[in-house]
Amino acid sequence: MIIISEWMGYFLLYESMLDTVIFARDKWLVKDGLIFPDKAKLYLCAMESGSYVEHKLNFWDKVYGFDMSCVKELAIMEPDTHMCDHSKLISDSCCILNIDAYTVTKEDLDFNSKFQLRFIRNDHCHALVSYFTIEFSKSIKPIRFSTGPRDRYTHWKQTCFYFDNPMVVCKSEVLHGTISVQRNQKNPRDLDAMVVTTFEGKYDNVKNSRGYRLR
């Protein structure tokens, strides 16, 4: 028996479609049965995005003379999904979730992960960028693809979590953080995420803590 499913969503887990694969696996997959795809990894890296912040977020601070910063709060809370310019990436990447479709449980998909990102140049840091990789490890010829900014375009693009407090960073400095992700209680297809980061550098000491909603 073979289970084939394109279950991946934005930020890998959005819409919780992997739940149906887990259900089918536990109910019908026989010994030595196969799942395609069967492995996935979710990553974070850091990005400079001053032009986006200025035109899409700071714009709401003063709209034709009116303070509409309440809209800015909503705009930051909802992660943005788009294709990121790979030249804007300013750190290495860190894996925050590793999925094996043969063993993963629904409970594993509500997760908490620590991460650290090392900056590769002097710059401003405005956001975290998430992307994922997928593997068909049991196929005759193993197949793998990535949704990262440096790879070919996919409709999943990347998901960006913008900071309330951007920071000035230097090469080799490190951003420490934790990310917690849970299904929304009212709608399990949606995701709630909490990201807490701490940065102590030459020019900035910044702590960010924010909840995000993937709707």
C-alpha positions in Angstrom: 0.0 0.0 0.0 1.1 3.5 -0.8 -0.1 6.8 0.7 0.4 9.8 -1.6 -0.6 13.3 -0.4 0.4 16.9 -1.0 -0.2 17.9 2.5 2.2 20.9 2.8 0.8 24.3 3.5 2.3 27.8 4.0 4.9 27.5 6.9 4.7 23.8 6.2 1.9 23.2 8.7 -0.8 25.7 7.8 -4.2 24.1 7.2 -3.2 21.0 9.3 -3.4 18.7 6.3 -0.8 16.4 7.6 -3.4 15.2 10.2 -5.2 13.3 7.4 -2.0 11.5 6.4 -1.4 10.5 10.0 -5.0 9.2 10.3 -4.7 7.2 7.0 -1.3 5.8 8.1 -2.5 4.6 11.5 -5.7 3.1 10.1 -4.6 1.5 6.8 -0.9 1.5 6.1 0.4 -2.1 6.3 3.9 -3.2 7.3 6.5 -2.0 4.7 3.8 0.3 3.2 5.1 3.6 1.7 4.3 7.3 2.2 5.2 9.9 -0.4 6.5 12.4 0.6 7.8 11.1 3.9 10.2 13.6 5.4 10.1 17.4 5.9 12.1 20.0 7.7 11.1 23.5 8.7 13.8 26.3 8.9 14.3 29.8 10.0 16.8 32.5 8.9 17.0 36.3 9.3 16.4 39.0 6.8 16.9 42.7 6.1 13.7 44.2 4.8 13.8 47.9 5.4 11.9 48.9 2.3 9.0 46.5 3.1 8.8 47.8 6.7 8.7 51.4 5.6 6.1 51.0 2.9 3.9 48.2 4.3 4.1 48.6 8.1 5.4 52.1 9.1 3.0 53.5 6.5 0.2 53.1 9.0 1.8 55.3 11.6 0.6 58.4 9.7 -1.9 58.0 6.8 -2.6 61.4 5.3 -2.2 62.9 8.7 -4.2 60.2 10.6 -2.7 57.9 13.2 -3.7 54.4 12.0 -1.1 52.4 14.0 -3.8 50.0 15.2 -3.8 48.6 11.6 0.0 48.3 11.8 -0.5 46.1 14.8 -2.7 43.7 12.8 -0.3 43.8 9.8 2.6 42.7 12.0 0.6 40.0 13.8 -0.2 38.2 10.5 3.0 36.7 9.0 3.5 37.7 5.4 3.9 35.1 2.6 5.9 36.1 -0.4 9.0 35.4 -2.4 12.0 36.9 -0.5 15.0 38.3 -2.3 17.9 35.9 -1.3 20.3 38.9 -1.3 18.3 40.2 1.8 19.2 37.1 3.9 21.6 38.0 6.6 22.1 34.9 8.6 22.6 31.1 8.4 19.6 28.8 8.8 18.3 26.7 11.7 16.0 23.8 11.6 13.1 24.2 14.0 11.0 21.1 13.1 11.9 17.7 11.7 9.1 15.5 10.5 9.1 11.8 9.6 5.7 10.8 8.2 6.1 7.2 9.4 6.4 8.1 13.1 5.1 11.7 13.6 2.0 12.1 15.7 -0.6 14.9 15.8 0.8 16.0 19.2 4.2 16.5 17.6 2.8 19.2 15.3 2.2 21.5 18.2 5.8 22.2 19.0 8.3 24.4 20.8 11.8 24.9 19.4 14.9 26.9 20.4 17.0 28.4 17.7 20.0 30.5 17.1 21.0 32.4 14.0 24.5 33.6 13.2 24.7 36.8 11.1 26.8 36.7 8.0 27.2 40.4 7.5 26.7 43.8 9.1 23.2 45.0 8.5 19.7 45.7 10.0 17.6 42.7 10.9 13.8 43.2 10.4 12.3 39.7 10.2 12.6 36.0 10.4 12.0 34.0 7.2 10.7 30.5 7.3 10.9 27.8 4.6 10.8 24.0 4.3 12.4 21.1 2.5 10.6 17.9 1.4 11.9 14.4 0.7 10.6 11.3 -1.0 13.3 9.1 0.6 11.8 5.8 -0.3 11.5 6.4 -4.1 13.8 4.4 -6.4 15.6 7.7 -7.0 15.4 9.8 -3.9 13.7 13.2 -4.6 14.1 16.4 -2.6 13.1 20.0 -3.0 13.3 23.2 -1.0 11.0 26.2 -0.8 13.9 28.4 0.4 14.7 31.9 -1.0 17.8 30.6 -2.8 15.9 27.8 -4.6 13.5 27.7 -7.5 10.1 29.4 -7.1 7.3 27.3 -5.5 3.7 28.4 -4.8 4.5 28.0 -1.0 7.0 30.9 -1.3 8.3 31.9 2.2 6.6 33.1 5.4 8.0 36.2 7.1 7.6 37.1 10.8 8.4 40.8 11.3 9.8 42.2 14.5 8.4 45.1 16.5 11.9 46.2 17.2 14.4 45.7 14.3 18.1 45.6 15.3 21.5 46.6 14.0 23.7 43.5 13.8 27.3 42.7 12.9 28.8 39.7 11.2 29.3 36.7 13.5 26.9 38.0 16.2 24.1 35.6 17.2 20.3 36.0 17.6 18.8 33.6 20.2 15.2 32.6 20.2 12.3 30.2 20.8 9.3 29.6 18.6 6.1 27.9 19.9 3.4 26.8 17.4 0.0 25.4 18.1 -3.2 24.9 16.2 -5.8 27.5 16.8 -8.4 26.3 19.3 -11.4 27.6 17.3 -10.1 26.5 13.9 -7.4 23.8 13.9 -6.6 24.7 10.2 -5.1 28.0 11.5 -1.9 28.3 13.5 -0.9 30.5 16.5 2.8 31.1 16.9 4.8 32.9 19.7 8.3 34.1 18.9 10.7 35.3 21.5 14.2 36.5 20.5 17.1 38.0 22.4 20.0 39.8 20.8 23.1 41.4 22.5 25.4 42.9 20.0 27.9 45.7 19.5 25.3 48.3 18.7 22.0 46.9 20.0 20.6 44.9 22.8 17.1 44.0 21.8 14.4 41.6 23.0 11.3 40.9 20.9 8.3 38.9 22.0 5.2 38.6 19.8 2.3 36.4 19.0 1.5 35.7 15.4 -1.6 34.3 13.7 -1.5 32.3 10.4 -5.1 32.7 9.0 
